[in-house]
Amino acid sequence: IFPNAPIIHCTRDARDTVLSNYFTRYLEGLPWSYDLGDAADYYASYRSLMRHWATVLGPGTKSGRAVRMMEVRYEDLVCMPTDMADRLAEFVGLQPHEAMHRHHESAR
C-alpha cells in the first residue's frame, strides 16, 4: 500500500510479552495465550516471522528496493524517551522538536 513508508517495529522483552499475554483474558479469546508454553511458542514464531521480514525487506534484497525498518525496544522508549523520540523522528524524515519531549503536557 505504501511502498516507501518507513516501518517501525516495536518489541518488548520476551518474558514480559509472554506474561502479559498470559495474564490478559482477551474478549475474543486467544487460546495460545492461556498456556505459558503455547504463549512462548507463539512469541518464538512471531520473532522468526519478523527476522524473515527484516531479511526480505532490508537493503540489498533481490527486490531491489530498500524498505526502511527500524526495530525499537519498548524498554528503550521508557528509559530514554527523549533520545528515542529524536531517533524515531529522524528515522521517519522529521526534524526532532522540543514539543515531542513534552508530550505528557499536551491536552488530550
N, C-alpha and C positions, 0 to 999 in steps of 0.2 A: 504494500500500500504506500509506504513512504520509503523508497529505496535508499535515500541518502540520509535518513534520520539517524542520529546517534542513539545507541541503546545503552541504558543504564540498568545493570543487573545488580540488585541489592541482595546481599547474602547475610546470613546470621550464623553464629556458631551452631554447629550441627546439634549439639546436646540441647541447647536452648530451643532450637526449632522443633526437634522431636518431642521434647517435654511439653512445649506449648501446645502442639497439636494433640498430644495425648490427653492433656487436661481440658481441652476445649471440646464441648459437646456441640457439634455443628448441627444446625437446624435440618439441613438436607441429609445429614448422616454421611460420614466418610469412614467406612468400616476399617480401612487400614490404620486410621488414627487411634483406634481403641485398643491396640496392642502395641507395646513398645517395640517388639521385634519387627512387626509389619511396618510401623512408622519409620524405623531405622532403614529398612529395605527400600521404602518409598523415597526417603531422602537420598539414599545412595543412587537410586535410579535417576532422580532429579539432577544430582551433581554430574552423573555420567552424561545426561542429555545436554546440560549446559557446557560441558567440555566439548561435546560434539559441535554445538553451535559456535563456540569460540573458535574451533578449528575451521569449520566450514565458512563462517562469515568473516574471519580475520583477514588482515592484509596478506597479500601474496597467494590468495587461494586461486583455484582453477577458474573460478567465475570471472576473475579479472577486476572485480570491484571490491574495494575495501570498505566494509561496513565497520563503523567505529563502535566498539563495545567496551564499556568501562565497568569493571566489577567493583562494587563499593561494599565494604563491610559495615553492617549496622552498628557494630561496636565502635568503629571509627567515627561514624556520624554522631554518636552520643558523646564520645570522649573529646573529639576535635571538631565541633560543629562549624566553627569559623573557617578553618582550613579546608574542610570538606566542602562547604558551600562555595568557596572560591574555586576549588578544583572542579566541582560539578559545573559551575557557571562557565568556566573556561572550556571545559570539555564540550559543552553544547554550543559554544561560539558566542557567549555573552561575556560582557565585562563584569567582574565582581563588583558589587555595590554594597555600601555600608548598610543599607536597609535590610539586606539579606541576613546580616548578623544580628538584627534586632527583630526578627520575625515574631518573637513572643510578645512584642509590644503592639502589634497590629490589632486593629479591631476585627472581630470575627463576625 
